[in-house]
């Protein structure tokens, strides 16, 4: 019962603290606009508190903050005025005093460890945005307490803020502390650092990646973050050039080289669903190699949800050498058929005869067969006798339902499949 009351009031106090901080910021803005000062910015140097006085203020506030849960443990709820006073004073702390305040609260063993962890991590989160190095110093010093809150995001928040100002220093901290603090290598931390860096300087992001010595999984994640952060043609061009340089510099590492080659596909994520003209213009200007083009179309066909599937299919047929783009065409029409089989079938009816239509028929029939075998077979039999028809029939046979061996045998016999 006591713990329940403490938790409820703790949540209430945290909520009011957030509100108080917002009110404090608005008040500070109004005061400055009127020629008055607030906080440390007193009217004269004579009235401005010294560093020692500011430190003592933070320490006194930490004592008051720590005392609140003790009074709740005695089922004595502090007055609203007292809570509000503490909230407003915490909200007014600058980074240096907040650092002292948090350090003193962390050093106190009078609070329940989980409460300390949860609430101090929130305070560290605020500090992380304004003084990331100080927040990380406190986190590492008191990691045993901070880690009791499993949702702790202090490290990722601080690294993101630090990377905005000094990505090299943020990466150096990761490299130095990753062994002791794996939070530095969490997916969120790496995404924050590489996304923030790539937004400002894609080449710098690749430089950081090269110096960190990450394992394959983290390297793959970082590459994905860098590539998908490119949202304009200019960013895509710079990122693609840097990606190619990174790939060429890692020719001796097969896994990293292949990962870099695959990443070209994720440039397709930067385009909105229905921007066929814009996307194909960039592809043409980027001079993608055959492997890069295949990677781009592979990611596109797996994730496309727009209404320009017919245009993409026709473009692939015209862009790839004969037969080289068939699997991408099949994948694109398969996704289209899953979303709107009637529209896909209508396009097939009007599509000109040729290799592109044959590949599309195969993809359409393989998708429809699971629900409408009769219609699928009608389409398959429109394919000219030869490799396209035989391959489609064999694929259907290979994917025949496991529990119907008799039906599979009959199908194989009817179509001469051995």
C-alpha positions as CSV (number, residue, x, y, z in Angstrom):
1,X,0.0,0.0,0.0
2,X,2.8,2.4,0.9
3,X,4.7,1.6,-2.3
4,X,1.5,2.1,-4.3
5,X,0.9,5.5,-2.8
6,X,4.6,6.4,-3.4
7,X,4.3,5.4,-7.0
8,X,1.2,7.4,-7.6
9,X,2.5,10.5,-6.0
10,X,5.9,10.0,-7.8
11,X,4.1,9.9,-11.1
12,X,2.1,13.0,-10.2
13,X,5.2,14.9,-9.1
14,X,7.0,14.0,-12.3
15,X,4.0,15.3,-14.3
16,X,3.9,18.5,-12.4
17,X,7.7,18.9,-12.7
18,X,7.3,18.8,-16.5
19,X,4.6,21.4,-16.4
20,X,6.5,23.6,-14.0
21,X,9.6,23.5,-16.3
22,X,7.4,24.7,-19.2
23,X,5.9,27.5,-17.1
24,X,9.4,28.5,-15.9
25,X,10.7,28.8,-19.4
26,X,7.8,31.0,-20.5
27,X,8.3,33.2,-17.4
28,X,12.0,33.5,-18.1
29,X,11.2,34.6,-21.7
30,X,8.8,37.2,-20.5
31,X,11.2,38.6,-18.0
32,X,14.0,38.9,-20.5
33,X,11.7,40.6,-22.9
34,X,10.8,43.2,-20.3
35,X,14.4,44.0,-19.5
36,X,14.4,41.9,-16.3
37,X,16.6,38.9,-15.6
38,X,15.8,35.5,-14.0
39,X,17.7,32.7,-12.4
40,X,21.4,33.4,-12.4
41,X,21.2,36.5,-14.5
42,X,20.6,39.0,-11.7
43,X,20.6,42.7,-12.2
44,X,24.2,43.2,-11.0
45,X,27.3,41.1,-10.5
46,X,27.1,42.0,-6.8
47,X,23.8,40.1,-6.5
48,X,24.7,37.2,-8.7
49,X,25.3,34.0,-6.7
50,X,28.8,32.6,-6.7
51,X,29.7,29.2,-7.9
52,X,29.8,28.0,-4.3
53,X,26.4,29.4,-3.6
54,X,24.9,27.8,-6.7
55,X,26.4,24.5,-5.7
56,X,25.0,24.8,-2.2
57,X,21.6,25.7,-3.6
58,X,21.6,22.5,-5.7
59,X,22.6,20.5,-2.7
60,X,19.9,21.9,-0.5
61,X,17.3,21.2,-3.2
62,X,18.6,17.6,-3.4
63,X,18.0,17.2,0.3
64,X,14.5,18.6,0.0
65,X,13.8,16.3,-3.0
66,X,15.1,13.2,-1.2
67,X,13.0,14.1,1.9
68,X,9.7,13.9,0.0
69,X,9.6,10.1,-0.4
70,X,10.5,9.7,3.2
71,X,7.5,11.7,4.3
72,X,5.3,9.6,2.0
73,X,6.6,6.4,3.5
74,X,5.1,7.7,6.8
75,X,1.8,8.1,4.9
76,X,2.2,11.9,5.4
77,X,1.5,13.6,2.1
78,X,3.5,16.8,1.6
79,X,1.5,19.9,1.0
80,X,0.8,21.0,-2.6
81,X,2.7,24.2,-1.9
82,X,5.8,22.4,-0.8
83,X,5.8,20.1,-3.8
84,X,5.2,23.0,-6.1
85,X,8.1,24.9,-4.6
86,X,10.5,21.9,-5.0
87,X,9.2,21.4,-8.6
88,X,9.8,25.0,-9.6
89,X,13.3,25.1,-8.1
90,X,14.3,22.0,-9.9
91,X,12.9,23.4,-13.2
92,X,15.0,26.5,-12.7
93,X,18.3,24.7,-12.4
94,X,20.9,25.2,-15.1
95,X,23.1,22.3,-16.4
96,X,25.8,22.8,-13.8
97,X,23.5,22.9,-10.8
98,X,21.3,20.1,-12.2
99,X,24.5,18.0,-12.4
100,X,25.2,18.6,-8.7
101,X,21.5,18.0,-7.8
102,X,21.4,14.6,-9.7
103,X,24.7,13.5,-8.3
104,X,23.5,14.1,-4.7
105,X,20.2,12.3,-5.3
106,X,22.0,9.4,-6.9
107,X,24.4,9.2,-3.9
108,X,21.6,9.0,-1.4
109,X,20.7,5.4,-0.4
110,X,17.6,6.6,1.5
111,X,15.3,6.1,-1.5
112,X,14.0,2.9,-3.0
113,X,16.6,2.0,-5.8
114,X,13.9,1.6,-8.4
115,X,12.4,5.0,-7.7
116,X,15.8,6.6,-7.8
117,X,16.5,4.9,-11.1
118,X,13.3,5.8,-12.8
119,X,13.1,9.4,-11.6
120,X,16.8,10.3,-11.9
121,X,16.9,8.9,-15.4
122,X,14.2,11.3,-16.4
123,X,16.3,14.2,-14.9
124,X,19.4,12.8,-16.7
125,X,17.4,12.8,-19.9
126,X,16.8,16.5,-19.6
127,X,20.5,17.1,-18.8
128,X,21.5,14.9,-21.7
129,X,19.8,17.3,-24.2
130,X,21.7,20.3,-22.8
131,X,24.9,18.9,-21.5
132,X,25.4,15.4,-23.0
133,X,28.9,14.9,-21.6
134,X,27.8,15.7,-18.1
135,X,24.9,13.3,-18.4
136,X,27.1,10.5,-19.6
137,X,29.6,11.1,-16.9
138,X,26.9,10.8,-14.3
139,X,25.4,7.8,-16.0
140,X,28.7,5.9,-16.1
141,X,29.5,6.9,-12.5
142,X,26.1,5.7,-11.2
143,X,25.4,3.0,-13.8
144,X,24.5,0.4,-11.2
145,X,21.6,2.5,-10.0
146,X,20.6,4.0,-13.4
147,X,20.3,0.5,-15.0
148,X,17.6,-0.6,-12.6
149,X,15.2,1.4,-14.9
150,X,15.1,-0.9,-17.9
151,X,13.6,1.9,-20.1
152,X,16.7,4.1,-19.6
153,X,17.4,6.2,-22.7
154,X,20.0,8.5,-21.2
155,X,22.9,7.1,-23.3
156,X,21.1,7.2,-26.7
157,X,19.6,10.7,-25.9
158,X,23.0,12.1,-24.9
159,X,24.9,10.6,-27.9
160,X,22.3,12.1,-30.2
161,X,22.7,15.5,-28.7
162,X,26.5,15.2,-28.7
163,X,26.6,14.1,-32.3
164,X,24.8,17.2,-33.4
165,X,27.7,19.3,-32.0
166,X,30.7,17.0,-32.2
167,X,30.1,13.6,-33.9
168,X,33.8,12.7,-33.6
169,X,33.7,13.1,-29.8
170,X,30.5,11.1,-29.6
171,X,32.0,8.3,-31.6
172,X,35.2,8.4,-29.5
173,X,33.0,8.0,-26.3
174,X,31.3,4.9,-27.9
175,X,34.6,3.3,-28.8
176,X,36.0,4.0,-25.4
177,X,33.0,2.9,-23.3
178,X,31.2,0.2,-25.4
179,X,32.9,-2.6,-23.6
180,X,31.7,-1.6,-20.1
181,X,28.5,0.1,-21.3
182,X,26.9,-1.9,-24.1
183,X,24.1,0.8,-24.1
184,X,26.4,2.7,-26.3
185,X,26.0,0.0,-29.0
186,X,22.3,-0.4,-28.6
187,X,20.3,-0.1,-31.9
188,X,18.8,3.2,-30.7
189,X,22.1,4.8,-29.7
190,X,23.8,3.9,-33.0
191,X,20.8,5.1,-35.0
192,X,20.7,8.4,-33.1
193,X,24.5,9.0,-33.8
194,X,24.6,8.0,-37.4
195,X,21.3,9.5,-38.4
196,X,22.2,12.9,-36.8
197,X,25.6,12.8,-38.3
198,X,24.4,11.8,-41.8
199,X,21.8,14.6,-41.8
200,X,24.7,17.1,-41.6
201,X,27.5,15.3,-43.3
202,X,27.0,11.8,-44.9
203,X,30.7,11.4,-45.5
204,X,31.5,12.1,-41.9
205,X,29.0,9.3,-40.9
206,X,30.9,6.8,-43.0
207,X,34.2,8.0,-41.5
208,X,32.9,7.4,-38.0
209,X,31.7,4.0,-39.1
210,X,35.1,3.1,-40.4
211,X,36.8,4.0,-37.1
212,X,34.4,2.3,-34.7
213,X,35.2,-1.3,-35.7
214,X,31.6,-2.5,-35.2
215,X,30.5,-6.1,-35.7
216,X,28.6,-7.1,-38.9
217,X,25.2,-6.7,-37.3
218,X,25.9,-3.1,-36.0
219,X,27.7,-2.2,-39.3
220,X,24.6,-3.3,-41.3
221,X,22.3,-1.3,-39.0
222,X,24.5,1.8,-39.2
223,X,24.7,1.6,-43.0
224,X,21.0,1.3,-43.2
225,X,20.5,4.3,-41.0
226,X,22.9,6.4,-43.0
227,X,21.3,5.5,-46.4
228,X,17.7,6.0,-45.3
229,X,18.5,9.4,-43.8
230,X,19.0,10.8,-47.3
231,X,15.8,12.5,-48.2
232,X,16.8,14.8,-51.1
233,X,18.6,14.2,-54.4
234,X,21.6,16.1,-53.2
235,X,21.8,14.0,-50.0
236,X,21.3,10.8,-52.0
237,X,24.1,11.8,-54.4
238,X,26.6,12.5,-51.6
239,X,25.6,9.5,-49.7
240,X,25.8,7.2,-52.7
241,X,29.3,8.4,-53.5
242,X,30.4,7.9,-49.9
243,X,28.8,4.5,-49.8
244,X,30.7,3.4,-52.9
245,X,34.0,4.6,-51.4
246,X,33.2,2.7,-48.2
247,X,32.4,-0.4,-50.2
248,X,35.6,-0.1,-52.2
249,X,37.7,0.4,-49.1
250,X,36.3,-2.9,-47.7
251,X,36.9,-5.2,-50.6
252,X,38.8,-7.6,-48.4
253,X,35.8,-8.0,-46.1
254,X,33.2,-10.0,-48.0
255,X,30.4,-9.5,-45.6
256,X,30.8,-5.7,-45.2
257,X,31.3,-5.3,-49.0
258,X,28.1,-7.2,-49.7
259,X,26.2,-5.3,-47.0
260,X,27.3,-2.0,-48.7
261,X,26.1,-3.3,-52.1
262,X,22.7,-4.2,-50.6
263,X,22.3,-0.8,-49.1
264,X,21.8,0.9,-52.5
265,X,18.3,-0.7,-52.4
266,X,17.3,1.4,-49.4
267,X,17.6,4.6,-51.3
268,X,14.2,3.7,-52.6
269,X,12.8,4.3,-49.1
270,X,13.5,8.0,-49.5
271,X,10.9,8.4,-52.2
272,X,7.2,8.7,-51.5
273,X,4.9,6.1,-52.9
274,X,3.8,7.8,-56.1
275,X,6.8,9.6,-57.4
276,X,7.7,7.4,-60.3
277,X,9.0,10.3,-62.5
278,X,11.1,11.8,-59.7
279,X,12.6,8.4,-58.7
280,X,13.5,7.3,-62.2
281,X,15.1,10.6,-63.0
282,X,17.4,10.2,-60.0
283,X,18.2,6.7,-60.9
284,X,19.3,7.8,-64.4
285,X,21.4,10.6,-63.0
286,X,23.1,8.3,-60.4
287,X,24.5,5.9,-63.1
288,X,23.7,2.8,-61.1
289,X,25.6,-0.3,-62.0
290,X,23.7,-3.5,-62.9
291,X,24.2,-4.8,-59.3
292,X,23.2,-1.4,-57.8
293,X,20.1,-1.2,-60.0
294,X,19.1,-4.8,-59.0
295,X,19.5,-3.9,-55.4
296,X,17.4,-0.7,-55.7
297,X,14.6,-2.6,-57.5
298,X,14.7,-5.5,-55.0
299,X,14.0,-3.2,-52.1
300,X,11.4,-1.3,-54.1
301,X,9.4,-4.4,-55.0
302,X,9.5,-5.7,-51.4
303,X,8.1,-2.5,-50.0
304,X,6.2,-0.6,-52.7
305,X,2.5,0.3,-51.8
306,X,1.8,3.0,-54.4
307,X,-0.4,3.1,-57.5
308,X,2.3,3.2,-60.1
309,X,3.1,-0.5,-60.3
310,X,2.3,-0.7,-64.0
311,X,4.8,2.1,-64.8
312,X,7.5,0.5,-62.6
313,X,7.0,-2.9,-64.4
314,X,7.2,-1.3,-67.8
315,X,10.3,0.7,-66.7
316,X,12.1,-2.4,-65.4
317,X,11.4,-4.2,-68.7
318,X,12.9,-1.3,-70.6
319,X,15.9,-0.7,-68.2
320,X,17.2,-4.2,-67.5
321,X,18.8,-6.4,-70.3
322,X,16.4,-9.0,-71.6
323,X,15.6,-11.6,-68.9
324,X,17.7,-9.9,-66.2
325,X,14.8,-8.0,-64.6
326,X,12.3,-10.9,-64.7
327,X,12.4,-11.7,-61.0
328,X,11.9,-8.0,-60.1
329,X,9.0,-7.7,-62.5
330,X,7.4,-10.9,-61.0
331,X,7.9,-9.6,-57.5
332,X,6.4,-6.2,-58.3
333,X,3.2,-7.7,-59.9
334,X,2.9,-10.2,-57.1
335,X,2.8,-7.4,-54.5
336,X,0.3,-5.5,-56.7
337,X,-1.8,-8.6,-57.1
338,X,-2.0,-9.1,-53.3
339,X,-3.3,-5.6,-53.0
340,X,-5.6,-5.4,-56.0
341,X,-5.7,-8.5,-58.2
342,X,-8.4,-7.0,-60.4
343,X,-6.3,-4.0,-61.3
344,X,-3.3,-6.1,-62.0
345,X,-5.3,-8.5,-64.1
346,X,-6.8,-5.6,-66.1
347,X,-3.3,-4.3,-66.9
348,X,-2.2,-7.7,-68.0
349,X,-5.1,-7.9,-70.4
350,X,-4.0,-4.7,-72.2
351,X,-0.2,-5.1,-71.9
352,X,1.6,-5.7,-75.2
353,X,2.9,-9.2,-75.9
354,X,6.5,-9.8,-75.1
355,X,9.1,-10.8,-72.4
356,X,7.8,-8.2,-69.9
357,X,4.2,-9.5,-70.1
358,X,5.4,-13.1,-69.9
359,X,7.3,-12.4,-66.7
360,X,4.3,-10.5,-65.3
361,X,2.0,-13.3,-66.1
362,X,4.2,-15.8,-64.2
363,X,4.2,-13.5,-61.1
364,X,0.5,-12.9,-61.3
365,X,-0.4,-16.6,-61.8
366,X,1.9,-17.8,-59.0
367,X,0.1,-15.3,-56.6
368,X,-3.4,-16.1,-57.8
369,X,-3.0,-19.8,-57.8
370,X,-3.3,-20.1,-54.0
371,X,-6.8,-18.7,-54.1
372,X,-8.0,-19.2,-57.7
373,X,-6.2,-22.1,-59.4
374,X,-8.5,-22.1,-62.4
375,X,-7.8,-18.4,-63.3
376,X,-4.1,-18.9,-62.7
377,X,-3.9,-21.9,-65.0
378,X,-5.8,-20.0,-67.7
379,X,-3.1,-17.3,-67.6
380,X,-0.3,-19.8,-67.5
381,X,-1.5,-21.4,-70.7
382,X,-1.4,-18.1,-72.5
383,X,2.4,-18.3,-72.1
384,X,4.2,-19.6,-75.2
385,X,5.5,-23.2,-74.8
386,X,9.0,-23.1,-73.4
387,X,11.0,-21.9,-70.4
388,X,8.5,-19.3,-69.0
389,X,5.6,-21.7,-68.9
390,X,7.6,-24.7,-67.7
391,X,9.3,-22.7,-64.9
392,X,5.9,-21.4,-63.7
393,X,4.4,-24.8,-63.6
394,X,7.4,-26.3,-61.8
395,X,7.2,-23.5,-59.2
396,X,3.6,-24.2,-58.6
397,X,4.4,-27.9,-58.1
398,X,7.2,-27.2,-55.7
399,X,4.9,-25.0,-53.6
400,X,2.0,-27.5,-53.6
401,X,0.3,-27.9,-50.2
402,X,2.2,-30.5,-48.1
403,X,-0.9,-32.5,-47.2
404,X,-2.0,-33.1,-50.8
405,X,0.6,-35.5,-52.2
406,X,-2.0,-37.1,-54.5
407,X,-3.0,-33.7,-56.0
408,X,0.7,-32.8,-56.5
409,X,1.3,-36.1,-58.3
410,X,-1.7,-35.6,-60.5
411,X,-0.6,-32.0,-61.4
412,X,3.0,-33.2,-62.2
413,X,1.7,-36.0,-64.4
414,X,-0.7,-33.7,-66.3
415,X,2.0,-31.2,-67.1
416,X,4.9,-33.5,-67.6
417,X,6.8,-32.5,-64.5
418,X,9.4,-35.0,-63.4
